[in-house]
C-alpha cells in the first residue's frame, strides 16, 4: 500500500478508498480529512466509477478524530475555539459530501468504528461489517459528547438507541448494529472484503444513470412532507423514464433479452 493517507484503487468501476494511517488507528486528522475530501470530490466527477467502498488499513476501520492533534489546537490564544470550529466544519463537510455523491458509498468495517469513525459509517449509504466489529460514539467517556457524530447516527438508527449510545459511551457489536439499522450486512472477518465487493458489484451492475437519479431523490424526498415528496418523486420518475437506457431496459425486459445499455 502506498504512503498516501487515503489510497484509491479502481477495479471494474468500483473505487476502493482506504484510510491509510494504521499506526494511528486511521484517526481523522486534518490531513486525512483533506485527503478523503479530495478523493471523494474527484470520484464524484468520474462517470466511470459506479460504486465507492471506504475501508481502513490495519487493525481497525477508524477511531475517530485525532485527539492529540485536537489537544495541540488548545495552544492558540483563543484556547482552540477557532480551530475546533474549523475542524468540525471540515469534518461535517466531508460527511455531507458522501450522500451528495452520485455514486452509492459502502463502508467496509472491521475492528472498531468510534466517534467520528462511527459517524463516517453512518454517513455512508450502506455498510458491511465483520462479525467481530464494534461501534461506539464514546466521546462522553472522556468528557466530549459526540454531538457532530450524532447528526449522522440519529438519521440512521432509532432515537432511543442513538441516545443510549451517545450517553453511555458503550460499544455495540455488529449484530446489534445491524438490528438497529446502522449496518446492512455482517460477514465473518475472512469474508468481509468478499461480501462487501459482492454488494458493490451488484449495485455496479445496475443502470448507472438510474442509480444516480435515485440516490439524489432518496435523500431529497426524506426531508419533505409526504405530499411534497410524492410530487417531487413523480418528476424524478419522469426524468428517469425519459432516459434512453431506461427505455431500452424496459423494452429488453418485455422482449425477454438483455438490455443494450450505452
C-alpha positions, 0 to 999 in steps of 0.5 A: 500500500502506498504512503498516501493517507487515503489510497484509491484503487479502481477495479471494474468501476468500483473505487476502493478508498482506504484510510491509510494511517494504521499506526494511528488507528486511521484517526481523522486528522486534518490531513486525512480529512483533506485527503478523503475530501479530495478523493471523494470530490474527484470520484464524484466527477468520474462517470466511470466509477459506479460504486465507492467502498471506504475501508481502513488499513490495519487493525481497525476501520477508524477511531475517530478524530485525532485527539492529540492533534485536537489537544495541540489546537488548545495552544492558540490564544483563543484556547482552540475555539477557532480551530475546533470550529474549523475542524468540525466544519471540515469534518461535517463537510466531508460527511455531507459530501458522501450522500451528495455523491452520485455514486452509492458509498459502502463502508467496509468495517472491521475492528472498531468504528468510534466517534467520528469513525462511527459517524463516517459509517453512518454517513455512508449509504450502506455498510458491511461489517465483520462479525467481530466489529464494534461501534461506539460514539464514546466521546462522553467517556472522556468528557466530549459528547459526540454531538457532530457524530450524532447528526449522522447516527440519529438519521440512521438508527432509532432515537432511543438507541442513538441516545443510549449510545451517545450517553453511555459511551458503550460499544455495540457489536455488529449484530446489534448494529445491524438490528438497529439499522446502522449496518446492512450486512455482517460477514465473518472477518475472512469474508468481509472484503468478499461480501462487501465487493459482492454488494458493490458489484451488484449495485455496479451492475445496475443502470448507472444513470438510474442509480444516480437519479435515485440516490439524489431523490432518496435523500431529497424526498426524506426531508419533505412532507409526504405530499411534497415528496410524492410530487417531487418523486413523480418528476424524478420518475419522469426524468428517469423514464425519459432516459434512453437506457431506461427505455431500452431496459424496459423494452429488453425486459418485455422482449425477454433479452438483455438490455443494450445499455450505452 
